[in-house]
Amino acid sequence: MPTQLENAMDTLIKIFHHYSGKEGDKYKLNKGDLKQFLTSELTDFLSLMLKPLS
């Protein structure tokens, strides 16, 4: 039975491959794909990081 960390890594890799490889190498993200990956998958996290501390 996989551990929670193994499940998390598997999910991360699957999501990465969803965004990578559109223009060749499926193991790399170009800048545009990286931006789309981060803004689509980490929306809440990024908005919290960009807010000034209260």
mmCIF file of the N, C-alpha and C atoms, coordinates in Angstrom:
data_MODEL
# 
_entry.id   MODEL 
# 
loop_
_atom_site.group_PDB 
_atom_site.id 
_atom_site.type_symbol 
_atom_site.label_atom_id 
_atom_site.label_alt_id 
_atom_site.label_comp_id 
_atom_site.label_asym_id 
_atom_site.label_entity_id 
_atom_site.label_seq_id 
_atom_site.pdbx_PDB_ins_code 
_atom_site.Cartn_x 
_atom_site.Cartn_y 
_atom_site.Cartn_z 
_atom_site.occupancy 
_atom_site.B_iso_or_equiv 
_atom_site.pdbx_formal_charge 
_atom_site.auth_seq_id 
_atom_site.auth_comp_id 
_atom_site.auth_asym_id 
_atom_site.auth_atom_id 
_atom_site.pdbx_PDB_model_num 
ATOM 1   N N  . MET A 1 1  ? 0.849  -1.183 0.000   1.00 0.00 ? 1  MET A N  1 
ATOM 2   C CA . MET A 1 1  ? 0.000  0.000  0.000   1.00 0.00 ? 1  MET A CA 1 
ATOM 3   C C  . MET A 1 1  ? 0.890  1.240  0.000   1.00 0.00 ? 1  MET A C  1 
ATOM 4   N N  . PRO A 1 2  ? 0.679  2.152  -0.951  1.00 0.00 ? 2  PRO A N  1 
ATOM 5   C CA . PRO A 1 2  ? 1.526  3.356  -1.025  1.00 0.00 ? 2  PRO A CA 1 
ATOM 6   C C  . PRO A 1 2  ? 1.315  4.275  0.182   1.00 0.00 ? 2  PRO A C  1 
ATOM 7   N N  . THR A 1 3  ? 2.382  4.978  0.530   1.00 0.00 ? 3  THR A N  1 
ATOM 8   C CA . THR A 1 3  ? 2.301  5.958  1.610   1.00 0.00 ? 3  THR A CA 1 
ATOM 9   C C  . THR A 1 3  ? 1.643  7.233  1.088   1.00 0.00 ? 3  THR A C  1 
ATOM 10  N N  . GLN A 1 4  ? 1.299  8.126  2.008   1.00 0.00 ? 4  GLN A N  1 
ATOM 11  C CA . GLN A 1 4  ? 0.714  9.407  1.598   1.00 0.00 ? 4  GLN A CA 1 
ATOM 12  C C  . GLN A 1 4  ? 1.681  10.187 0.723   1.00 0.00 ? 4  GLN A C  1 
ATOM 13  N N  . LEU A 1 5  ? 2.977  10.133 1.066   1.00 0.00 ? 5  LEU A N  1 
ATOM 14  C CA . LEU A 1 5  ? 3.972  10.850 0.269   1.00 0.00 ? 5  LEU A CA 1 
ATOM 15  C C  . LEU A 1 5  ? 4.073  10.266 -1.131  1.00 0.00 ? 5  LEU A C  1 
ATOM 16  N N  . GLU A 1 6  ? 4.049  8.944  -1.241  1.00 0.00 ? 6  GLU A N  1 
ATOM 17  C CA . GLU A 1 6  ? 4.102  8.317  -2.562  1.00 0.00 ? 6  GLU A CA 1 
ATOM 18  C C  . GLU A 1 6  ? 2.880  8.698  -3.400  1.00 0.00 ? 6  GLU A C  1 
ATOM 19  N N  . ASN A 1 7  ? 1.721  8.727  -2.791  1.00 0.00 ? 7  ASN A N  1 
ATOM 20  C CA . ASN A 1 7  ? 0.510  9.150  -3.508  1.00 0.00 ? 7  ASN A CA 1 
ATOM 21  C C  . ASN A 1 7  ? 0.610  10.603 -3.949  1.00 0.00 ? 7  ASN A C  1 
ATOM 22  N N  . ALA A 1 8  ? 1.141  11.456 -3.073  1.00 0.00 ? 8  ALA A N  1 
ATOM 23  C CA . ALA A 1 8  ? 1.298  12.874 -3.412  1.00 0.00 ? 8  ALA A CA 1 
ATOM 24  C C  . ALA A 1 8  ? 2.275  13.048 -4.578  1.00 0.00 ? 8  ALA A C  1 
ATOM 25  N N  . MET A 1 9  ? 3.394  12.321 -4.541  1.00 0.00 ? 9  MET A N  1 
ATOM 26  C CA . MET A 1 9  ? 4.378  12.414 -5.629  1.00 0.00 ? 9  MET A CA 1 
ATOM 27  C C  . MET A 1 9  ? 3.787  11.917 -6.945  1.00 0.00 ? 9  MET A C  1 
ATOM 28  N N  . ASP A 1 10 ? 3.038  10.835 -6.891  1.00 0.00 ? 10 ASP A N  1 
ATOM 29  C CA . ASP A 1 10 ? 2.394  10.298 -8.088  1.00 0.00 ? 10 ASP A CA 1 
ATOM 30  C C  . ASP A 1 10 ? 1.437  11.323 -8.691  1.00 0.00 ? 10 ASP A C  1 
ATOM 31  N N  . THR A 1 11 ? 0.655  11.964 -7.844  1.00 0.00 ? 11 THR A N  1 
ATOM 32  C CA . THR A 1 11 ? -0.280 12.991 -8.307  1.00 0.00 ? 11 THR A CA 1 
ATOM 33  C C  . THR A 1 11 ? 0.462  14.168 -8.918  1.00 0.00 ? 11 THR A C  1 
ATOM 34  N N  . LEU A 1 12 ? 1.525  14.626 -8.254  1.00 0.00 ? 12 LEU A N  1 
ATOM 35  C CA . LEU A 1 12 ? 2.313  15.749 -8.767  1.00 0.00 ? 12 LEU A CA 1 
ATOM 36  C C  . LEU A 1 12 ? 2.905  15.432 -10.136 1.00 0.00 ? 12 LEU A C  1 
ATOM 37  N N  . ILE A 1 13 ? 3.431  14.234 -10.298 1.00 0.00 ? 13 ILE A N  1 
ATOM 38  C CA . ILE A 1 13 ? 4.025  13.830 -11.575 1.00 0.00 ? 13 ILE A CA 1 
ATOM 39  C C  . ILE A 1 13 ? 2.960  13.767 -12.668 1.00 0.00 ? 13 ILE A C  1 
ATOM 40  N N  . LYS A 1 14 ? 1.785  13.233 -12.351 1.00 0.00 ? 14 LYS A N  1 
ATOM 41  C CA . LYS A 1 14 ? 0.707  13.165 -13.347 1.00 0.00 ? 14 LYS A CA 1 
ATOM 42  C C  . LYS A 1 14 ? 0.265  14.560 -13.781 1.00 0.00 ? 14 LYS A C  1 
ATOM 43  N N  . ILE A 1 15 ? 0.141  15.469 -12.823 1.00 0.00 ? 15 ILE A N  1 
ATOM 44  C CA . ILE A 1 15 ? -0.253 16.840 -13.161 1.00 0.00 ? 15 ILE A CA 1 
ATOM 45  C C  . ILE A 1 15 ? 0.842  17.513 -13.981 1.00 0.00 ? 15 ILE A C  1 
ATOM 46  N N  . PHE A 1 16 ? 2.111  17.305 -13.611 1.00 0.00 ? 16 PHE A N  1 
ATOM 47  C CA . PHE A 1 16 ? 3.233  17.859 -14.373 1.00 0.00 ? 16 PHE A CA 1 
ATOM 48  C C  . PHE A 1 16 ? 3.170  17.390 -15.825 1.00 0.00 ? 16 PHE A C  1 
ATOM 49  N N  . HIS A 1 17 ? 2.963  16.097 -16.034 1.00 0.00 ? 17 HIS A N  1 
ATOM 50  C CA . HIS A 1 17 ? 2.924  15.557 -17.393 1.00 0.00 ? 17 HIS A CA 1 
ATOM 51  C C  . HIS A 1 17 ? 1.719  16.067 -18.177 1.00 0.00 ? 17 HIS A C  1 
ATOM 52  N N  . HIS A 1 18 ? 0.668  16.462 -17.488 1.00 0.00 ? 18 HIS A N  1 
ATOM 53  C CA . HIS A 1 18 ? -0.481 17.069 -18.170 1.00 0.00 ? 18 HIS A CA 1 
ATOM 54  C C  . HIS A 1 18 ? -0.068 18.375 -18.855 1.00 0.00 ? 18 HIS A C  1 
ATOM 55  N N  . TYR A 1 19 ? 0.825  19.132 -18.231 1.00 0.00 ? 19 TYR A N  1 
ATOM 56  C CA . TYR A 1 19 ? 1.244  20.431 -18.764 1.00 0.00 ? 19 TYR A CA 1 
ATOM 57  C C  . TYR A 1 19 ? 2.518  20.342 -19.605 1.00 0.00 ? 19 TYR A C  1 
ATOM 58  N N  . SER A 1 20 ? 3.330  19.332 -19.395 1.00 0.00 ? 20 SER A N  1 
ATOM 59  C CA . SER A 1 20 ? 4.602  19.231 -20.123 1.00 0.00 ? 20 SER A CA 1 
ATOM 60  C C  . SER A 1 20 ? 4.419  18.471 -21.432 1.00 0.00 ? 20 SER A C  1 
ATOM 61  N N  . GLY A 1 21 ? 5.413  18.577 -22.271 1.00 0.00 ? 21 GLY A N  1 
ATOM 62  C CA . GLY A 1 21 ? 5.438  17.793 -23.488 1.00 0.00 ? 21 GLY A CA 1 
ATOM 63  C C  . GLY A 1 21 ? 4.566  18.294 -24.616 1.00 0.00 ? 21 GLY A C  1 
ATOM 64  N N  . LYS A 1 22 ? 3.940  19.433 -24.440 1.00 0.00 ? 22 LYS A N  1 
ATOM 65  C CA . LYS A 1 22 ? 3.097  19.955 -25.515 1.00 0.00 ? 22 LYS A CA 1 
ATOM 66  C C  . LYS A 1 22 ? 3.940  20.388 -26.705 1.00 0.00 ? 22 LYS A C  1 
ATOM 67  N N  . GLU A 1 23 ? 5.201  20.747 -26.430 1.00 0.00 ? 23 GLU A N  1 
ATOM 68  C CA . GLU A 1 23 ? 6.095  21.204 -27.496 1.00 0.00 ? 23 GLU A CA 1 
ATOM 69  C C  . GLU A 1 23 ? 7.380  20.384 -27.519 1.00 0.00 ? 23 GLU A C  1 
ATOM 70  N N  . GLY A 1 24 ? 7.265  19.076 -27.378 1.00 0.00 ? 24 GLY A N  1 
ATOM 71  C CA . GLY A 1 24 ? 8.460  18.250 -27.457 1.00 0.00 ? 24 GLY A CA 1 
ATOM 72  C C  . GLY A 1 24 ? 8.666  17.387 -26.234 1.00 0.00 ? 24 GLY A C  1 
ATOM 73  N N  . ASP A 1 25 ? 9.676  17.712 -25.445 1.00 0.00 ? 25 ASP A N  1 
ATOM 74  C CA . ASP A 1 25 ? 10.104 16.888 -24.317 1.00 0.00 ? 25 ASP A CA 1 
ATOM 75  C C  . ASP A 1 25 ? 9.054  16.864 -23.208 1.00 0.00 ? 25 ASP A C  1 
ATOM 76  N N  . LYS A 1 26 ? 8.544  15.663 -22.895 1.00 0.00 ? 26 LYS A N  1 
ATOM 77  C CA . LYS A 1 26 ? 7.502  15.561 -21.870 1.00 0.00 ? 26 LYS A CA 1 
ATOM 78  C C  . LYS A 1 26 ? 8.053  15.669 -20.454 1.00 0.00 ? 26 LYS A C  1 
ATOM 79  N N  . TYR A 1 27 ? 9.364  15.810 -20.335 1.00 0.00 ? 27 TYR A N  1 
ATOM 80  C CA . TYR A 1 27 ? 9.990  15.943 -19.018 1.00 0.00 ? 27 TYR A CA 1 
ATOM 81  C C  . TYR A 1 27 ? 10.389 17.385 -18.713 1.00 0.00 ? 27 TYR A C  1 
ATOM 82  N N  . LYS A 1 28 ? 9.973  18.316 -19.564 1.00 0.00 ? 28 LYS A N  1 
ATOM 83  C CA . LYS A 1 28 ? 10.325 19.726 -19.372 1.00 0.00 ? 28 LYS A CA 1 
ATOM 84  C C  . LYS A 1 28 ? 9.105  20.603 -19.599 1.00 0.00 ? 28 LYS A C  1 
ATOM 85  N N  . LEU A 1 29 ? 9.096  21.742 -18.904 1.00 0.00 ? 29 LEU A N  1 
ATOM 86  C CA . LEU A 1 29 ? 8.069  22.759 -19.119 1.00 0.00 ? 29 LEU A CA 1 
ATOM 87  C C  . LEU A 1 29 ? 8.734  23.995 -19.704 1.00 0.00 ? 29 LEU A C  1 
ATOM 88  N N  . ASN A 1 30 ? 8.136  24.565 -20.750 1.00 0.00 ? 30 ASN A N  1 
ATOM 89  C CA . ASN A 1 30 ? 8.645  25.853 -21.204 1.00 0.00 ? 30 ASN A CA 1 
ATOM 90  C C  . ASN A 1 30 ? 8.047  26.927 -20.296 1.00 0.00 ? 30 ASN A C  1 
ATOM 91  N N  . LYS A 1 31 ? 8.453  28.160 -20.462 1.00 0.00 ? 31 LYS A N  1 
ATOM 92  C CA . LYS A 1 31 ? 8.001  29.227 -19.559 1.00 0.00 ? 31 LYS A CA 1 
ATOM 93  C C  . LYS A 1 31 ? 6.486  29.390 -19.571 1.00 0.00 ? 31 LYS A C  1 
ATOM 94  N N  . GLY A 1 32 ? 5.888  29.318 -20.732 1.00 0.00 ? 32 GLY A N  1 
ATOM 95  C CA . GLY A 1 32 ? 4.440  29.471 -20.834 1.00 0.00 ? 32 GLY A CA 1 
ATOM 96  C C  . GLY A 1 32 ? 3.690  28.348 -20.138 1.00 0.00 ? 32 GLY A C  1 
ATOM 97  N N  . ASP A 1 33 ? 4.172  27.115 -20.343 1.00 0.00 ? 33 ASP A N  1 
ATOM 98  C CA . ASP A 1 33 ? 3.540  25.969 -19.690 1.00 0.00 ? 33 ASP A CA 1 
ATOM 99  C C  . ASP A 1 33 ? 3.738  26.018 -18.178 1.00 0.00 ? 33 ASP A C  1 
ATOM 100 N N  . LEU A 1 34 ? 4.909  26.473 -17.734 1.00 0.00 ? 34 LEU A N  1 
ATOM 101 C CA . LEU A 1 34 ? 5.167  26.603 -16.302 1.00 0.00 ? 34 LEU A CA 1 
ATOM 102 C C  . LEU A 1 34 ? 4.222  27.623 -15.680 1.00 0.00 ? 34 LEU A C  1 
ATOM 103 N N  . LYS A 1 35 ? 4.047  28.752 -16.361 1.00 0.00 ? 35 LYS A N  1 
ATOM 104 C CA . LYS A 1 35 ? 3.139  29.780 -15.844 1.00 0.00 ? 35 LYS A CA 1 
ATOM 105 C C  . LYS A 1 35 ? 1.714  29.242 -15.764 1.00 0.00 ? 35 LYS A C  1 
ATOM 106 N N  . GLN A 1 36 ? 1.274  28.551 -16.807 1.00 0.00 ? 36 GLN A N  1 
ATOM 107 C CA . GLN A 1 36 ? -0.073 27.978 -16.802 1.00 0.00 ? 36 GLN A CA 1 
ATOM 108 C C  . GLN A 1 36 ? -0.206 26.933 -15.695 1.00 0.00 ? 36 GLN A C  1 
ATOM 109 N N  . PHE A 1 37 ? 0.799  26.096 -15.520 1.00 0.00 ? 37 PHE A N  1 
ATOM 110 C CA . PHE A 1 37 ? 0.814  25.071 -14.472 1.00 0.00 ? 37 PHE A CA 1 
ATOM 111 C C  . PHE A 1 37 ? 0.666  25.705 -13.095 1.00 0.00 ? 37 PHE A C  1 
ATOM 112 N N  . LEU A 1 38 ? 1.477  26.723 -12.815 1.00 0.00 ? 38 LEU A N  1 
ATOM 113 C CA . LEU A 1 38 ? 1.452  27.359 -11.498 1.00 0.00 ? 38 LEU A CA 1 
ATOM 114 C C  . LEU A 1 38 ? 0.152  28.111 -11.249 1.00 0.00 ? 38 LEU A C  1 
ATOM 115 N N  . THR A 1 39 ? -0.305 28.871 -12.236 1.00 0.00 ? 39 THR A N  1 
ATOM 116 C CA . THR A 1 39 ? -1.521 29.659 -12.021 1.00 0.00 ? 39 THR A CA 1 
ATOM 117 C C  . THR A 1 39 ? -2.772 28.788 -11.979 1.00 0.00 ? 39 THR A C  1 
ATOM 118 N N  . SER A 1 40 ? -2.777 27.687 -12.700 1.00 0.00 ? 40 SER A N  1 
ATOM 119 C CA . SER A 1 40 ? -3.949 26.805 -12.698 1.00 0.00 ? 40 SER A CA 1 
ATOM 120 C C  . SER A 1 40 ? -4.001 25.897 -11.477 1.00 0.00 ? 40 SER A C  1 
ATOM 121 N N  . GLU A 1 41 ? -2.860 25.369 -11.091 1.00 0.00 ? 41 GLU A N  1 
ATOM 122 C CA . GLU A 1 41 ? -2.830 24.355 -10.035 1.00 0.00 ? 41 GLU A CA 1 
ATOM 123 C C  . GLU A 1 41 ? -2.555 24.917 -8.646  1.00 0.00 ? 41 GLU A C  1 
ATOM 124 N N  . LEU A 1 42 ? -1.985 26.107 -8.565  1.00 0.00 ? 42 LEU A N  1 
ATOM 125 C CA . LEU A 1 42 ? -1.630 26.671 -7.256  1.00 0.00 ? 42 LEU A CA 1 
ATOM 126 C C  . LEU A 1 42 ? -2.284 28.030 -7.025  1.00 0.00 ? 42 LEU A C  1 
ATOM 127 N N  . THR A 1 43 ? -3.475 28.209 -7.543  1.00 0.00 ? 43 THR A N  1 
ATOM 128 C CA . THR A 1 43 ? -4.161 29.499 -7.469  1.00 0.00 ? 43 THR A CA 1 
ATOM 129 C C  . THR A 1 43 ? -4.276 30.018 -6.043  1.00 0.00 ? 43 THR A C  1 
ATOM 130 N N  . ASP A 1 44 ? -4.829 29.216 -5.145  1.00 0.00 ? 44 ASP A N  1 
ATOM 131 C CA . ASP A 1 44 ? -5.024 29.657 -3.758  1.00 0.00 ? 44 ASP A CA 1 
ATOM 132 C C  . ASP A 1 44 ? -3.694 29.893 -3.051  1.00 0.00 ? 44 ASP A C  1 
ATOM 133 N N  . PHE A 1 45 ? -2.741 28.995 -3.254  1.00 0.00 ? 45 PHE A N  1 
ATOM 134 C CA . PHE A 1 45 ? -1.430 29.129 -2.621  1.00 0.00 ? 45 PHE A CA 1 
ATOM 135 C C  . PHE A 1 45 ? -0.740 30.413 -3.069  1.00 0.00 ? 45 PHE A C  1 
ATOM 136 N N  . LEU A 1 46 ? -0.752 30.680 -4.371  1.00 0.00 ? 46 LEU A N  1 
ATOM 137 C CA . LEU A 1 46 ? -0.094 31.879 -4.892  1.00 0.00 ? 46 LEU A CA 1 
ATOM 138 C C  . LEU A 1 46 ? -0.774 33.148 -4.412  1.00 0.00 ? 46 LEU A C  1 
ATOM 139 N N  . SER A 1 47 ? -2.094 33.144 -4.341  1.00 0.00 ? 47 SER A N  1 
ATOM 140 C CA . SER A 1 47 ? -2.783 34.349 -3.871  1.00 0.00 ? 47 SER A CA 1 
ATOM 141 C C  . SER A 1 47 ? -2.452 34.621 -2.409  1.00 0.00 ? 47 SER A C  1 
ATOM 142 N N  . LEU A 1 48 ? -2.298 33.582 -1.604  1.00 0.00 ? 48 LEU A N  1 
ATOM 143 C CA . LEU A 1 48 ? -1.899 33.770 -0.206  1.00 0.00 ? 48 LEU A CA 1 
ATOM 144 C C  . LEU A 1 48 ? -0.471 34.289 -0.100  1.00 0.00 ? 48 LEU A C  1 
ATOM 145 N N  . MET A 1 49 ? 0.410  33.809 -0.961  1.00 0.00 ? 49 MET A N  1 
ATOM 146 C CA . MET A 1 49 ? 1.813  34.220 -0.914  1.00 0.00 ? 49 MET A CA 1 
ATOM 147 C C  . MET A 1 49 ? 1.986  35.667 -1.373  1.00 0.00 ? 49 MET A C  1 
ATOM 148 N N  . LEU A 1 50 ? 1.114  36.141 -2.248  1.00 0.00 ? 50 LEU A N  1 
ATOM 149 C CA . LEU A 1 50 ? 1.242  37.494 -2.782  1.00 0.00 ? 50 LEU A CA 1 
ATOM 150 C C  . LEU A 1 50 ? 0.563  38.546 -1.911  1.00 0.00 ? 50 LEU A C  1 
ATOM 151 N N  . LYS A 1 51 ? -0.263 38.109 -0.967  1.00 0.00 ? 51 LYS A N  1 
ATOM 152 C CA . LYS A 1 51 ? -0.926 39.055 -0.063  1.00 0.00 ? 51 LYS A CA 1 
ATOM 153 C C  . LYS A 1 51 ? 0.073  39.567 0.963   1.00 0.00 ? 51 LYS A C  1 
ATOM 154 N N  . PRO A 1 52 ? 0.001  40.858 1.282   1.00 0.00 ? 52 PRO A N  1 
ATOM 155 C CA . PRO A 1 52 ? 0.878  41.377 2.344   1.00 0.00 ? 52 PRO A CA 1 
ATOM 156 C C  . PRO A 1 52 ? 0.481  40.776 3.690   1.00 0.00 ? 52 PRO A C  1 
ATOM 157 N N  . LEU A 1 53 ? 1.475  40.578 4.528   1.00 0.00 ? 53 LEU A N  1 
ATOM 158 C CA . LEU A 1 53 ? 1.211  40.036 5.860   1.00 0.00 ? 53 LEU A CA 1 
ATOM 159 C C  . LEU A 1 53 ? 0.437  41.044 6.693   1.00 0.00 ? 53 LEU A C  1 
ATOM 160 N N  . SER A 1 54 ? -0.553 40.582 7.409   1.00 0.00 ? 54 SER A N  1 
ATOM 161 C CA . SER A 1 54 ? -1.366 41.471 8.248   1.00 0.00 ? 54 SER A CA 1 
ATOM 162 C C  . SER A 1 54 ? -0.900 41.426 9.685   1.00 0.00 ? 54 SER A C  1 
# 
